[in-house]
Amino acid sequence: MYFCAMIDLRSDTVTKPTKPMLEAMMQAEVGDNVYKEDASINALEQYAADLFGMEAALFCPSGTMTNQIALKLHTQPGDEVICDFNAHIYQYEGGGIAFNSGASVRCLQTVDGTFTANDVLDHIHDATDIHHPLTKLISVENTCNRSGGTIWDFEKFVGLRALCNERGFGFHLDGARLFNALVETDRSPEDYGALFDSISICLSKGLGAPVGSLLLGSANFIKRALRVQKLFGGVMRQAGYLASAGLYALQHNVTRLKEDNLHAKRLGSYLEGLLFVERVVPVNSNIVIFYLKDGIAVSDLLEILEQQDILAIGMGNGIVRFVTHLHITEKMIEGIEEKLATINSNYDLQGKLT
């Protein structure tokens, strides 16, 4: 029998700095970042920009802020953003597109969170029709959180870039978990930097930093972004202690994301054989989303899992999500499978979760 402390599968945002990362933080050289005198922040921004082959980067407290700054710069009040219905910028950023930018959203309904240029064509408003907002930005998310960590086919991005060039649209990537996608493909950060006008990457999810995201773009774009960051109250002073954690994450924690993806795929395969599970969304990266059989309340399963020292979250409509991360070991995966087997056996005998 496997015994352990609480296993937290709610999100990869629950990660905490490892000892080497903490040591890097304590050795950080800091200064006043408003004067651009924080050496650690400057080093992180330069490293990230070089990694993606882009001109500049901006360190911010959160991925919501980096996304919202980008949306603000790409649009004017009354403009419109095209994205997937399940996109983070639409579902989880508090209505920020309307609140911060005064822009509206036109959502595509997709199966897995990805779409093509042809899918977008029917959603572009006629710029000569004064009844409709002006389409100005296409925003995509890789990996797609609510769609089960879907990894995009890169050629779809190529087609969307061509469409943006043709119509004069901006092209933004919410790459909160982009590195989980990169370790599964033959694409490089530079490939993405060559296609997108702006990219947001998160340091505090699978990469394991405690705080922070980066916005990448041209030098002029990031210069303008700094002003918006100030307006949003997001300019930090001696934040190099946090930036040094982010730099450590980019330099040491990228390739190990493959382990998280493998753990998630293993859990996904195991869940497919359980009687109380209706179906599992195909697992591409470190997110496992599964649907429960009719009549089973998500809250009941979450309560039973917590009694078994496993934390997870519900996503509505009979949906449960597991997310693997750097604190989830292979031994923990074995323990999770054992506990799921016990729950499954009880369901088999009684026709309900106990």
N, C-alpha and C positions, 0 to 999 in steps of 0.2 A: 504494500500500500504506500501511496505517495503522500507525504505531508509537507505543507509549506505555509508561509504567511500569505496574506491576501495577494491574489494575482489580479492586476488591474488591466483589463482589456477595454476600458472605456474609450481610450484614445491614445495616440502617441504623443499627445501634449502633456502627459503625466510624467514624462521622463525627467530625470534629475541629473545634474552634472556628475560625471565620474570623477574619481580622484585625480587622474591626469588633467582633466579639464579644469577642475578647481585649482590645481597648481598653476596652470596657465593663467587663470584669472587673477590669482594673487601676485603674479609677476608682471601684470599689465602696466604699461607706461601710459599714464592718463594726463589729460589737460582739458582746457575749456574748448569743448567741441563747437560752440557757437563761433569761436574765433578760428575754428578748424585746427586747433592745437592739440587734439587728442590723438596721439600717435597710433594707438591701438585701433581706434575707429577708422582712421585714415588707411591703416594697413588692411583692415578687413574690406573696406570699400574698394580699394585698389585691387586686392586679390580677387574679389568676386567679379569685378568688371573685366579683368584680364581673363578669368576663367571662361567667361561667356563671350569674349571677344567684343565687348561693348565698351563705350567710352567712359562711362561713369556709373557709380552706384551710390545709394543713399541708405544708411542704417536707420531703421525705425523700430519703435517698440513692438509692433504687431503686423501680421499679414493683412488684417483688416485695414490698417492705416496705409500700407503700401498700395493695396488695391484701390482704396478710396482716393488717394493722391493721384494715381494714374487716371482713374475715371474723371476726376476733376479737370485734369490737364487735357484730356482727349475730347472733352465735350464742353458745350455751353448750355446754359439753361434753355430748355425747350428741345434739346437734341435727344437722340435715342440711342440706346445700347442694345445690341443683339447678343444674346447668350442662351445657354441651355436653361430650361426651367429649374433644374436641380443645381445650378451653379452656386457656389458659395457667395458670390457677390450679390446674388438675388435672394437666397434663402437665409443667410446667416450673418448679414452685416447690417442688421437693424434698419433696413430701408435707407441705407446711406447714400445710394445713388440719387434718390429724390432729395434727401435732407442736405447732403453736402454739395451736390452738383446741379440740382434742379433738373435732372434728366429723367426721361422715362425709359422703360425697358420693354423690349419685345422678346418673348421667350420662345425657343424652339422646344417642342416635345420630342425627345429622342428615347431610344431604347437603352443606351448605355452612356449617355452624356456626351457623345461625340457626334459631329455632323460635318457635312461637306459644303463646298461653295454652292453647289446646286440647291442644297437645303436652305441656304440663306437667301437665295435670289427671290423667293416668293415672300420674304419678310422685309424686303427693302422698300421703303416708302418712295413714292415719286416726289422728287425734290421740288417739282413745280406745283404740287398740290398743297395749298396753304392749310388744308384741314389736318394735315398729319405732321408729326415731328420729323425733323431731319435725321436720318440714319447717319451716325458719325463714327461708331466704334463697334468692332467685333471683339468679344472677350471670350476666351476659352480657359478651361481648367484641366490641368494634367498633373497628377492623376485626378479622376473625377470621384470625389468623396462619396456623395450620395448614390452614385451609380456602382459602388463596390470597388473603388480604386481602379477604375478602367484606365488602361494606358492607350493613348491615342495612336492611330496609324499616322506616322509622320507625314505621309503624302497628303493627308487631309489638310495639314497645316500649310503645305506648299500651295495647294489649291486656294485656300483662304487668303494667303498672302497675295496671290495673283489678283484675286477679287478686290482686296483692299487697295492694291496699287491702281487698279482700273477705276475704282469708284472714289478714291481719295479718302478711304476710311482709315482710322487708326486700328492697330492690331495689338491687343494686350493678352498676356499669358499670366493667369493665376497659377503659378508653379509651386504652390505650398508644399506639395510632395513630388516635385519634379524629379528629384534624385532617386526616388523609389522607381520611377519609370526609366531613368537613364541606366540603372544597373541591370535592367532587363532587355535593353535594346543595344543596337550598334551605333546609336546616335550620341553625339557629344554636346556639351554645353554650348560650344561654338556654333553648332548647327542651329540651335535655338536662337542664339544671339543674332544670327544673320537674318532671321525671319521676322522677329517681333520688334515692334516699336518700343515696347516696355515689357518687363518681366518682373514678377514678384516671386521671391523664394523665401521660404520659412526656415529658420534655424532652430526653432524650439519644438519641432515634432520629432521625426525619426532621427534627425541629426543630433539631438540630445542637448542643445544649448538651453539655458533657462529662460531666455527672453530674446526676442528680436526677429526681424525679417529685413530683407533687402529689396529695394526697388532699383532696377537696372534700366539704362537707356542711353541716349546720346548725352553729350556734355550739356547742351542747351536744355534738354528735357529735365535733367537732374538739377540744373541750376534753378529752373522754374519750380521743380518739385520741392526744393528746400524752402522756398517761400510758402508753399501750401502747407508743408510740414509745420512751419512756424505758426501759421494760422490755425492749424488743428491742435496746437499745443503739444506737438510731438518732438520738438527739438530738445535733446538731452545734453547736459553739460559733461561732467566727467564720467561718461558711460563706457569708457574703455574696458572696464572690468567685464561688462557684458559682451562687448565686441570681441574681446580676446577669446571668450568662450565660443562665439560664432566662428571665429577664424580657426580655432582648434577643430571645431566640428567639420568644417569644410575640408580641412587638411587630413583628418584622421577617421571620420565616421561615415564617409560616403560608401565605400565598397562593402562595409558590413551590413548595409541596408538589404543586401541580397539575402541575408539570414532571416530578416524580418519577413520578407516576401515568401521565403520557403516555409517558414512557420505558419504563415497565414494560409498558404495553399494546402498544407497538411491538415490544418483545422477544417478548411473548407471541404476537403475530401472526406474527412471523418464525419462531418455533419450530414453529408449526403446519405449516409447509411442509417440515420436515426429516425425512429418512427414518428417522433413529434415534429419533425422538420418537413415542411412541404416542399421547399426547394432552396437551393443555395445559388446566389448570383455568382457567375464565373469569377474566380479570384485571379486577378492580374498582379496585384502587388501586396500591400500589407493590410488591406481591409477585407474583412469577411462580413458580408451581409446575407442574412437568411430569413426566410419566411416560415412562420409557425403554422401548423395545421389549424384549420378552422375550429373555433371554440376554445383555443388556448390563449389566455391573456398574456401579453408580453410582461406585464407587471408580475404575474405569477412566476414565470421563468426567471426573471431578474431576481426575485426574492429567493428562489431556490438556489440559484447560482451564488448569491451573496452568502447564503448559509453554508455553501460549499467553498467559501473563500475565493470566489471569482466575481469580479465586477465587470459589468457590461452595460450597454445603453440600448434603449428602444428608440426606434425611429418612426413610430406610428404605423397603423394599418397592419399589425401583426409582424412587424419587422424588428429584428435584433441585429446589432452590430458588434463585432469583435475587431480590435485593432492591435496588431503586434508591434513590438518596439524593442529597443535595446535592452530593456530590463526583463524581457521574456526569453527564457532559456529553453533548450530542447527538453530538459527534465521537467520544466513547467508544462510544456505542451503535452508530455506524457501524463502528467497529473490531471490536466484539463480533460483529456480523453477518458481517463478512468472515471472521473466524476460525471461526465456526460453519459458514459455507459451506465452508471448507476441510475441516473435520471431516466434514461431510456428504458431500463429494465422495469422500473416502477410504472412507467407509462404503459409498457407492454402488458403488465399484469392487471392494471386497473383502468386503463383507457383514459387516464388523466395524469397530470403532473403532480407528484408528491415529493 
